[in-house]
Amino acid sequence: MNQAGLLAHIRSGCAQFESALAQSSDDQLLAPNLHGGWSLKDLIAHIGFWEQRAALTFSALLRGVNPPAEPFTLDELNARVYAQNQYKPLAEVRLEEQAAYEQLLLLVENARDDDLFNPQRFAGTHGQPFAEWIESNTYGHYEDHQADFKALM
């Protein structure tokens, strides 16, 4: 894959994600119908958090700074994100997710191929190209949660 291919995957995944959201009313987005009592709004906040985290990590790596190790497990971190966003209004959660997506997309648009695809470029990625981190936090992540949307449609 190259930068253009990565960008195409990100944009296509986002379009599918947005299409799924567009099929839901605000009441459907707010209903706690998902596993663990989550709503689709909570899922949007979750997605936005991981997009933002990828953008912040990539920015730090590009400045030569390795982000500190995460003190929480994945489940603990997801629970914290849920708690922090549970009472935010839907409009705010959607705006935050969109801003995170756009920030990450801009970083990818301006990145060099070496920054995206060289598995040895950043010590903090442990031999994994950062493009894989981006995939895991954008179109790959949207795909991971497609069943959540389909179950409610």
Summary of the structure (lengths in Angstrom):
residues: 153
radius of gyration: 15.8
end to end distance: 33.1
largest distance: 46.2
contacts: 434
relative contact order: 0.20
helix: 74%
strand: 0%
